[in-house]
Amino acid sequence: MLQAHQAHQAYVGETLGDADDGAFIIDGCDFPKQGTESVGVARQWCGPLGKRANCQASMVICYASPRGYTLVDRRLYLPEPWFTPAYAGRRRRCGVPPDVTFRTRPELAGEMVAGLRARGQLPARWAICDEGFGRDTALLDRLAAADLWYMAEVPHPTRVWRERPAVGVPAGTGRGRPPTRARVDAAAPAPVEVGALAAALPPTAWQRHLLNEGAKGPLVAEVACLRAVAVRNRLPGPDVWVVLRRGLGPDGELKAFLSNAPADLPAAEETLARRTAARWPVERGIKEGKGEVGLDHDEVRGWVGWHHHITLSFLAHHVLVQARLRLGEKKSGPDRAPGARPAPGRVAPAHADPGAGARPPARHPASEPRRLPLPSQAYPPPSPRHVLTT
């Protein structure tokens, strides 16, 4: 199964790979359960139900490029109680390998990304994650060490320095052991929360951007980008972009992101604005996996069975991706591919409604896209090839 899993990733690289625009999108994928015997099952936060419930939790990575998107890697999350003596019998019955130890969700995500980069089968430039992962600075540093530019949503209390503060080892007082740890200079300004930073920006700092062409029309928001210094263990860390995005109107929701993309990134504001809305492929991939290929329809309890089922579901989803690539059919208007790039400089229409983004009125149902919309036609469809089997 491991061999098939890695062969699948290699094939995704052949059919969808893009070294300049390829992205790893990290997200959770949970499965509600009724019983207590399935591997990893516990009462925990369950995304599909929107509350704490009995479920299995997992981390997945979706690979996305202008050619299309599909799920490529997975890790089953085992809660801490599963590593206590009380669960020893259950771990044995489920076939959990003895060398498996507790890993947090961000740690599992980091391991997946590190493995994908080490194998080198999927060319990527970006890593994208939501607030649940973006708050973990160790994961962000791991993504940067993997030579990826991350776009990570972060909580509003996340702090940054507008300018890099002076750091040094304080002089000793002559009493006791002299200090050895570096500290921020006492005269340096304190870091500020990104939420407060957004509130202090003048109106001219916000520019209206088209984020993507969604199934219901263009998604538009106001975006402000500025350079700052991230905080690491109370000390200045890497230089980052702070990307602030708010919906149109006085009650538009504010979202904050950090990115380690370079300061001289071409068309920086437009590129960064678009990347803040680039998580939809993983959400759609999970939805399609559960609705089209039975990702959540397993009837297994063990470790091997779970990984076997998830891998086969990923393969099946990729078959659908290949099918729509081979169709080579161009679609226009409301049915255009969500992954296609919008024209630079396009702004919101005058009638835009307030919210997280503005969209035009709903279209007639006949104009809605198919369940698996075609990707951008910037690339030719791949040549036919045998489907992977196990």
Buried (B, 14 or more C-beta within 10 A) or exposed (E): EEEBBBBBBBBBBEBBBBEEBBBBBBBBBBBBBEEEEBBBBBEBBBBBEEEEBBBBBBBBBBBBBBBBBBBBBBBBBBBEEBBEEEBEEBBEEBEBEEEEEEBBBBBBBBBBBBBBBEEEBBBBBBBBBBBBBBBBBEBBBBBBEBEBBBBBBBEBEBBBBBEEBEEEEEEEEEEEEEEEEEBBEEEBEEBBBBBEBBEEEEEEBBBBBBBBBBBBBBBBBBBBBBEBBBBEEEEBBEBBBBBBBBBBEEEBEBBBBBBBBEEEBEEBBBBBBBBBBBBBBBEBBBEBBBEBBEBBEBEBBBBBBBBBBBBBBBBBBBEBBBEBBBEEEEBEEBBBBBBBEBEEEBEBEEEBBBBBBBBBEEBEEEEBBEEBBBBBBBBEBBEEEEEBEE
